[in-house]
Amino acid sequence: MVEDTETVEQPDKQTDTAARESADRRDLAVRAAVGQGLLTEADPVVALLDVAGVRASAAALHAAFAAVTAPDTPVLHAFAVKAAPLVPVLRLLRDAGVGAEVASPGELGLARAAGIPPHHTVLDSPAKTPAELREALSLGIAVNADNPQEVTRLDALLHEAPSHSPIGLRVNPQTGGGSIGALSTATATSKFGVALRDEGARAWVVQSFLDRPWLTRLHTHSGSQGVPLALMAEGVRTVHELAEEINAAAGRRQIDTIDIGGGLPVNFSSDEHTPAYADYARLLKATVPALFDGRYGLVTEFGRSLLAKHGTVLARVEYAKSAGGRPIAVTHAGVQIATRTVYNPESWPLRIAAYDADGRPRQGPDVAQDIAGPACFAGDLLATDRPLPLLAQGDIVAALDTGAYYFANHYAYNSLARPGVYGFTETGGPMRFATVRAPQTVAEIVAESGGGDPDALVRD
């Protein structure tokens, strides 16, 4: 399992109903994708995104924090753009009242193209260049500095040109890691933020705020998948205590906003949306009650939890074969889509659903089989020895819970093309699809691989 068991709450009836409705919409979308010609021999892998599901997740996020926060408290929910760097997705979230957390010039460009305003945008990155900082400061985008050298760089930039940007400092509470080390950002040696428990670090942080009235925020993020909610809440508690210490030393409310990051884990084992935002908000309220009393504005930076459950990758079974007595369904979805799953299947298992060639759920007894991708190495497998109705040539494999990081973050192994991404809506009539990103063509692959100047290395 991906998550620590303590992070998974039992679903209530409302959550169970929503999960069933989501699964029903998915089945309808698969059938419609086949019927409307999105999944074909020419385009044997496509990605689908449930628009209603995304809107429901955004609404649940707003409601969860509104329920525990004092009235009139400023709260910005900023989507971590890295989870789905697609402009129409960011626009959908913007219209649902969600801003953007960006960590590169590219992500900022996507957020701006989606119409997300500067005051709803937060810049985080451990390696911001002077040019990135100048752009953010000129636009009035919130900036979270990562380290002492960046604070010094900001000293100089603000001396050159004053800014209206809210500026904060990221701290690493060093509260520990979860079950996936690569996603645990509050370990003793994490590359992110100022390591708060290192010798002299806390005193440096306090003095830095006292010396710089323009530092008005604190930021922390303990990690995401595999990090227990209690550990995340402990990181937030640590930073709230630091904010109180700084404000007491300053004799005023210098820190007015605390950015608690994101990181809500996703349940990859069923259709249930657990843990829920409400679970986390209630835990935070119990752990750090003063955080919600109205004295501090709040920023969140959720990503995977807003999108993952609402995405599905469909791939045609090109061949059905066997080896060593085990059936193998060879599909067009592999490492280029599910990079983390292929290289680290223990941490990133995917649910697989089987459909027939018409897009209807495949019937029959379960048979243990491998679901293979198209890449030229033996480990390109979405699932190994997985019990499913026996798949045949022309059937369809669906990789579930892939709305975040999977089809949006392409890995160009074997020069495999990026799939088309389509948002779907169903309002009682025919399923409607909107193109989020058109499928990549071979000509585009050639062009971005230097095809416009093949003689570049042999020209005299």
Residue pairs with C-beta under 8 A, 6 or more apart in sequence:
1 269
1 349
2 179
2 180
2 225
2 226
2 265
2 266
2 268
2 269
2 347
2 348
2 349
3 179
3 225
3 226
3 265
3 266
3 267
3 268
4 178
4 179
4 226
4 227
4 228
6 228
6 229
6 230
7 227
7 228
7 229
7 265
7 275
8 267
8 274
8 275
9 274
9 275
9 276
9 279
10 274
11 19
11 272
11 273
11 274
15 272
15 273
15 274
15 276
16 272
18 56
18 273
19 270
19 271
19 272
19 273
20 271
22 50
22 53
22 271
22 309
22 310
23 271
25 50
25 52
25 53
25 424
25 426
26 48
26 50
26 312
26 398
26 400
27 361
28 426
28 431
29 48
29 50
29 312
29 424
29 426
29 431
30 48
30 312
30 314
30 355
30 359
30 396
30 398
31 355
31 358
31 359
31 360
32 359
32 424
32 430
32 431
32 433
33 39
33 46
33 48
33 314
33 359
33 422
33 424
33 433
34 357
34 358
34 359
34 396
35 358
35 359
36 431
36 433
38 46
38 420
38 422
38 433
39 45
39 46
39 314
39 316
39 359
39 396
41 316
43 419
43 420
43 439
44 315
44 316
44 318
44 331
44 332
45 313
45 314
45 315
45 316
45 331
45 332
45 333
45 337
45 419
46 313
46 314
46 419
46 420
46 421
46 422
46 439
47 311
47 312
47 313
47 314
47 337
47 402
47 406
47 407
47 419
47 420
47 421
47 422
48 311
48 312
48 313
48 314
48 421
48 422
48 423
48 424
48 433
49 89
49 307
49 310
49 311
49 403
49 421
49 422
49 423
49 424
49 436
50 310
50 311
50 312
50 403
50 423
50 424
51 92
51 423
51 424
51 425
51 434
52 425
52 426
53 309
53 310
54 89
54 92
54 93
54 96
54 306
54 307
54 310
54 403
55 92
55 96
57 273
57 305
57 306
57 307
57 309
57 310
58 77
58 93
58 96
58 97
58 98
58 306
59 96
60 273
60 276
60 277
60 278
61 77
61 98
61 277
61 300
61 302
61 306
62 77
62 97
63 277
63 278
64 276
64 277
64 278
64 280
64 281
65 75
65 77
65 277
65 281
65 298
65 300
66 75
67 278
67 281
68 281
68 282
68 284
68 285
68 292
69 75
69 292
69 294
69 298
70 292
70 293
70 294
71 294
72 294
73 292
73 294
73 296
73 297
73 298
74 257
74 297
74 298
75 297
75 298
75 299
75 300
76 99
76 120
76 122
76 297
76 298
76 299
76 300
77 97
77 98
77 99
77 299
77 300
77 302
78 98
78 99
78 100
78 101
78 120
78 121
78 122
78 299
78 300
78 301
79 90
79 93
79 98
79 99
79 100
79 101
79 301
79 302
79 303
79 306
80 101
80 262
80 301
80 302
80 303
80 304
81 90
81 100
81 101
81 102
81 103
81 107
81 110
81 111
81 303
82 103
82 107
82 303
82 405
82 409
83 303
83 304
83 306
83 307
83 404
83 405
83 408
84 90
84 303
84 307
84 403
84 404
84 405
84 408
85 106
85 107
85 110
85 408
85 409
86 110
86 408
86 421
86 436
86 437
87 110
87 113
87 114
88 114
88 423
88 434
88 436
88 437
89 307
89 408
89 423
89 436
90 100
90 110
90 111
90 113
90 114
90 116
91 114
91 115
92 423
93 100
93 306
94 100
94 114
94 115
94 116
94 120
98 306
99 116
99 117
99 120
99 121
99 122
100 107
100 111
100 114
100 116
100 120
100 121
100 122
101 121
101 122
101 124
101 262
101 301
101 303
102 108
102 110
102 111
102 121
102 122
102 123
102 124
103 123
103 124
103 125
104 125
104 132
105 131
105 132
105 135
108 121
108 123
108 132
108 135
108 136
108 141
111 121
118 139
118 140
118 141
119 140
119 142
121 139
121 141
121 142
122 141
122 142
122 143
122 144
122 259
122 299
122 301
123 132
123 136
123 141
123 142
123 143
123 144
124 144
124 146
124 170
124 219
124 301
125 132
125 146
126 146
126 147
126 191
126 192
127 146
128 136
128 143
128 146
128 150
130 153
130 157
133 143
133 150
133 153
133 154
133 157
134 157
134 161
136 143
136 165
137 143
137 157
137 158
137 161
137 163
137 165
138 161
138 163
139 165
140 163
140 164
140 165
141 165
142 165
142 166
142 167
142 168
142 217
142 299
143 154
143 165
143 166
143 167
143 168
144 167
144 168
144 169
144 170
144 217
144 219
144 259
145 151
145 154
145 167
145 168
145 169
145 170
146 170
146 192
146 193
146 194
147 193
147 194
148 194
148 204
148 208
151 169
151 208
151 212
151 215
154 167
155 212
157 163
158 214
166 216
166 217
166 257
167 214
167 215
167 216
167 217
168 215
168 216
168 217
168 218
168 219
168 257
168 259
169 193
169 194
169 205
169 208
169 209
169 215
169 217
169 218
169 219
170 192
170 193
170 194
170 219
170 220
170 221
171 193
171 194
171 196
171 205
171 218
171 219
171 220
171 239
171 242
172 185
172 186
172 190
172 192
172 193
172 194
172 195
172 196
172 220
173 186
173 196
173 197
173 220
173 222
173 234
173 235
173 238
173 239
174 186
174 187
174 188
174 190
174 195
174 196
174 197
174 198
175 186
175 222
175 231
175 234
175 235
175 238
176 184
176 186
176 187
176 231
177 184
177 186
177 187
177 223
177 227
178 184
178 223
178 225
178 226
178 227
178 228
178 231
179 226
179 227
179 347
180 223
180 225
180 226
180 227
180 347
181 187
183 223
183 224
183 225
183 226
183 227
184 190
184 222
184 223
184 226
184 227
185 192
185 193
185 221
185 222
185 223
186 220
186 221
186 222
186 223
186 231
186 235
188 195
188 197
189 195
192 221
193 219
193 220
194 201
194 204
194 205
195 201
196 202
196 205
196 238
196 242
202 242
205 242
205 246
206 242
206 245
206 246
206 249
208 215
209 215
209 246
209 249
209 250
209 254
209 255
210 246
210 249
210 250
213 254
215 254
215 255
216 254
216 255
216 256
216 257
217 255
217 256
217 257
217 258
217 259
217 299
218 239
218 242
218 243
218 246
218 255
218 257
218 258
218 259
219 239
219 258
219 259
219 261
219 299
220 235
220 236
220 238
220 239
220 259
220 260
220 261
221 235
221 260
221 261
221 262
221 263
221 301
222 231
222 232
222 234
222 235
222 236
222 261
222 263
223 231
223 232
223 263
224 262
224 263
224 264
224 265
224 303
224 304
225 263
225 265
225 266
225 304
225 347
226 265
226 347
227 263
227 265
229 264
229 265
229 275
229 279
229 280
229 283
230 283
230 287
232 263
232 280
233 280
233 283
233 284
233 287
233 288
234 287
236 258
236 260
236 284
236 287
236 288
236 291
237 287
237 288
239 258
239 260
240 258
240 288
240 290
240 291
240 296
243 255
243 258
243 296
244 290
246 254
246 255
247 253
247 254
247 255
253 295
255 296
256 296
256 297
257 296
257 297
257 298
257 299
258 291
258 296
258 297
258 298
258 299
259 298
259 299
259 300
259 301
260 284
260 298
260 299
260 300
260 301
261 300
261 301
262 300
262 301
262 302
262 303
262 304
262 305
263 302
264 275
264 277
264 280
264 302
264 304
264 305
265 275
265 305
266 304
266 305
266 308
266 309
266 401
266 404
267 273
267 274
267 275
268 308
268 348
268 349
268 350
268 351
268 401
269 349
269 351
270 351
271 309
273 309
277 302
277 305
284 291
284 292
285 291
285 292
291 298
292 298
303 404
304 404
304 405
305 404
306 404
307 403
307 404
308 401
308 402
308 403
308 404
308 405
309 401
309 403
310 403
311 401
311 402
311 403
311 404
311 406
311 407
312 398
312 399
312 400
312 402
312 403
313 333
313 337
313 338
313 398
313 399
313 402
313 406
313 407
313 419
314 333
314 355
314 396
314 397
314 398
315 331
315 332
315 333
315 396
315 397
315 399
316 331
316 332
316 394
316 395
316 396
316 397
317 329
317 330
317 331
317 391
317 392
317 393
317 394
317 395
317 396
317 397
318 330
318 331
318 332
318 374
318 393
319 329
319 330
319 393
320 327
320 328
320 329
320 330
320 391
320 392
320 393
320 395
321 327
321 328
321 330
322 328
326 368
326 369
326 370
326 385
327 367
327 368
327 369
327 370
327 390
327 391
328 369
328 370
328 372
329 369
329 370
329 371
329 372
329 391
329 395
329 397
330 372
330 374
331 371
331 372
331 373
331 374
331 382
331 397
332 373
332 374
333 373
333 374
333 382
333 397
333 399
333 419
334 342
334 372
334 373
334 374
334 375
334 380
334 381
334 382
334 416
335 342
335 343
335 373
335 375
335 377
335 380
335 411
335 413
336 373
336 374
336 375
336 410
336 411
336 412
336 413
336 414
336 416
336 418
337 373
337 399
337 402
337 406
337 407
337 410
337 411
337 419
338 348
338 350
338 373
338 382
338 399
338 402
338 406
339 409
339 411
340 347
340 348
340 405
341 348
341 349
341 350
341 382
342 373
342 379
342 380
342 381
342 382
343 379
345 381
345 384
349 383
350 382
350 383
350 399
350 400
350 401
350 402
351 399
351 400
351 401
352 371
352 382
352 383
352 386
352 388
352 397
352 398
352 399
352 400
353 361
353 397
353 398
353 400
354 361
354 362
354 388
354 389
354 391
354 395
354 396
354 397
354 398
355 361
355 362
355 395
355 396
355 397
355 398
356 362
356 395
356 396
357 394
357 395
357 396
359 396
362 388
362 389
362 391
362 395
363 389
364 389
364 390
365 389
365 390
366 387
366 388
366 389
367 387
367 388
367 389
367 390
368 385
368 386
368 387
369 385
369 386
369 388
369 390
369 391
370 381
370 383
370 384
370 385
370 386
371 381
371 382
371 383
371 386
371 388
371 391
371 397
372 380
372 381
372 382
373 380
373 381
373 382
374 380
374 414
374 416
375 413
375 414
375 416
376 414
382 397
382 399
391 397
399 406
407 419
407 421
408 421
410 418
412 445
415 445
415 449
417 439
417 440
417 441
417 442
417 445
418 437
418 439
418 440
419 439
419 440
420 435
420 437
420 438
420 439
421 435
421 436
421 437
422 433
422 434
422 435
422 436
423 433
423 434
423 436
424 431
424 432
424 433
424 434
425 431
425 432
425 434
426 432
450 456
